[in-house]
Amino acid sequence: MAFFIACVIAYYTYAIANARSSTPEILKLAESKIAVPIPASDLTQGRLKLLLKVQDENFFEHGGTDFTSGRITTITQGLVKFLYFDDFKPGLAKIEQSLLASFALDPLASKEKQLFLFLSLAYMGHYEGQEIRGFGQASQIYFGKEFPNISDDEYLSLLVMLAAPNGYNIKLEPQINAEKVSELKRSLNI
């Protein structure tokens, strides 16, 4: 048993060290994949508060993981899943995801950089055979508008899609999306 534990510790130590040394290159590659960049300045304070309320309430306070909020995945962990894994499978990979969020991505990328990457690369479903990445591309595809020009209700439609991008897709499942927006408004007293 001690040998097994030592092997697990060695594996995760190696994974963290490898991720830390690769992070600058990973971040450059991620930025090169952005179709429509969304700087945090395009997000009003009200919309930022809504995003954090829905996705990661303690984002600016935690170090990559947050075991106090009851949420399974932080914004940082979501980025790790996309940036560091080719084929993420829940289970043991969740441990590695949490470790990389805390010891590789969060210490090496500012919260502003993480927010920029999340806004620009979050998976927002598929539409007409095209994978949609980021709020900017989603705004253009789903609403025919640039991100700063979408309405508050359109923004809420995108927010609810984060939980199930294809299941709550505004174009493919408009009724379900509308129901989820109504639930969100009720839960946040909007």
N, C-alpha and C positions, 0 to 999 in steps of 0.2 A: 504494500500500500504506500509506503514512504517513497518507493521508487516511482510509482505512478504520480504521486503529488509533485515530486521533483521534476518529472517530465512535463507536467502541465505548467508548472511555474516557469520552466525553461522555455517552453513554447510561447507562452504569453509575453515573457520578457523579450524574446527574439522578435515577436510580432510588433511589439511597441517600439523597439529600437529601429526596426526596419521601416515602420510607418513614419516615425519622427524624421528619419533621414530622407524619406521619399516625399514628405508633405509639401515642400516648396514646389517640386516638379508636379505633383498631383494638383495643386492649386492653379498652377499655370495652365495645365491641360484642361482643367474644369472651366476656367475662364475662356479658353479658346472654343469651347463647345456651346457657349451662351449665344442663343439666337437673338434674343431681345433683352439686353441688360436692363435691370431695374435697380438703380441706386436707391439706397434707403431714403434719400431726399425726395424721391417720388412718392413716398408713403407719408401721409399726414400723421400727426400724433394720434388722432382718433383711430385711424386705420391700423397703425402700429399696435395700439393698445388692444384692438380687437384681435389682430393676428396672434399676439402673445397670449391673450385670454383663451383663445381656441387651441393654440398649438403648443405653447411653452411659457407659462405664466412667469416662471422664475429665470428666464433666459439670461438676463443681464446679471443675475446673482450667482448662478451655479457654474461649476467648472466643467461642463460638458454632460454631466448626468445629474438627474434630480430625483432622488428617492422620496422626497417629501410631498410632491404634488399629486401623486397617484397616477400620473401619466407614465406610460411605458417607454415612450420615446421622446427625447428632446429634439429641438431643431438641430443641435450639434450631432446627436446620434443619427438623425435622419440623413444629414450630410455625409457622415461616415459610411453609412450603408450604401449610398450612391457613389461616393468617391473612392472608397478603399476596397470594395467587394465587387467581384465580377458577377457572382451569383449568390446573393445572400440567402441563407436558409436559417429560419428561426431555430432556437435551441442553443447549442454551445456558441454559435456565432454571435448571439446576443451578448455573451460575456465579452468576447473580443471587441464587439462594437462599442460597448460601454467603456472598456479600457482604452481603446483608441480615441474615443471622444474626450476622455479625461486627460490622457497623457500624451496625445499626439496633436489632434486638431485644435482643441481649445487653447492649449498653451502657445500654439504657433500661428493661429489665425485670430485676429481681433474679432470681437463680437460684431463690429460693423462689417467686416469681411464675410463673416458667417451669414449674417443677415442678407447681404448682397447676393451671396451664392444661393441661399435658400430662395429668395424672391425670384432669382433669375433661372434657377434650375429645378425647382420643385416639380415633381411629376404631376401633371394636370390631365391625365387621361389620354386616350386616343380618339381621334376624329377623322373620318374618311381616310383611314389607313395611316395617318400621321401621328407620331408620338408628340404630345404637347409638353413642353418643358418651360416652366416659369410663368409668373403672373403676366409678363409682357406679351409673350406669345399667346397665352390663354386669352387675354383681353382682345387681341387681334382676331384670333380664330373664332372665339365664341360670341364676341359682341361687335366685331368690326371696328374697334376703337383702340387708341393708344391707352396704356394703363392709367395715366393720370386723368383721363377723360371718362372713365367708367363711373357709373352711379354707385351710391352706397349699397343698393340692393344687388347690383352686379358684382360688387366686391364681395358681399356676403355669399353670393352664389359660388364664387371661386373658393372662398374659405371653407365652405362645407365640402367641396370636392377634395380637399386635402385628406379627409378621412377615408374616402373611397372614390378615387378619381374617375373610374368608369361607372361604378354603381350610382354615383350622384352626378354624373355628367350632365351639364346644363343642356346640351344638344340632344343627347341620346335618352336621357331620363329626366325631362323637364319637370314632370309632376313630382317625382321623388326629390329632386333638387329643391323645388319650391317648398315642399313639406319640411325638408331639413333646414332651409332658411327660416321658416316660421318657427321651428323648434329652437333654433339658435337665438332668434330675436326674443322669444319668451324666456329662455334660460338666462340671457344677458340683460333682460328688461329694456330692450331697444324699442 
